Amino acid sequence: MKKVLFGAAIAIGLFSACSKNEKNGVSDVAPENTFSLNSGNPVETPFGFRAQWSATGGGRLLISNVNVNDPSFAGKITGIEITIDTLIEGQTYMFMPADSLPFDKKKNFGIATTGLDVDFQNGAIVNGTGTSLTELRSGSVRIEKESDQVFRISYILDYTDAVIQGNYKGQMPEVTE
């Protein structure tokens, strides 16, 4: 019975996450610099960073509620990390496991992790704290660049336990590691 109720809750979340303004599988329902978990209240994510980044190759994009470039920061963090292997401006990437034979790094992404209220110390997430969503079932990410460091990112990430939908627009400096 619990599985049926949980499945119904996910279906309702997915249905309510759809928008008439949806383009290429990515919706613009969520306000900029926020994401919602299961269509709930928006979580503000005003900070964006690029890690292990190559101008042509891509890398990891981090969207979060705290400035991870502040070396003195220690505390709770909520954020999303998406790995893009090849950055094509204006491209909508669809989730596909990277080890799948039809995976195309110009069209697909294989990793997106969401951390909710996880501890962050010494420049790293403390394992076993907060909630980590890693089992992605499907999703889409649209990335547009307005300049070398200003990005517009829209995403829907459907995990086994939750659906995350959000938008980010702003500076994305390289993270200091």
TAPEBEL-V383316 format. One line per field, one symbol per residue. phi: phi as a letter, one per 40 degrees, with the letter a starting at -180 (. if undefined). burial: b if it has 24 or more other ideal C-beta (glycine too) atoms within 12 Angstrom, else e. Layout:
phi=???
burial=???
This chain:
phi=.cccccccccccccccccacccbfgbcbcccdfabbbfgcccbcbcbbabbfcbdbcgibbbbacbcccccccaicbbabbbcbcbcbdgcbcbcadcccdcdbccbbbbbabbbbfccbafgacccgbfbbbbcccaiabbbbbcadbbbbbbabbbcdbabbbaabaicbccccb
burial=eeeeeeeeebeebbeebeeeeeeebbbbbbeebbbbbbbeeebebbbbbbbebeeeebbbbbbbbbbbeeeeeeeebbbbbbbbbebeeebbbbbbeeeeeeeebeebbbbbbbbbebebeeeebeeeeeebbeebebbbbbbbbeeeeebbbbbbbbbeebbbbbbbbbebeebee
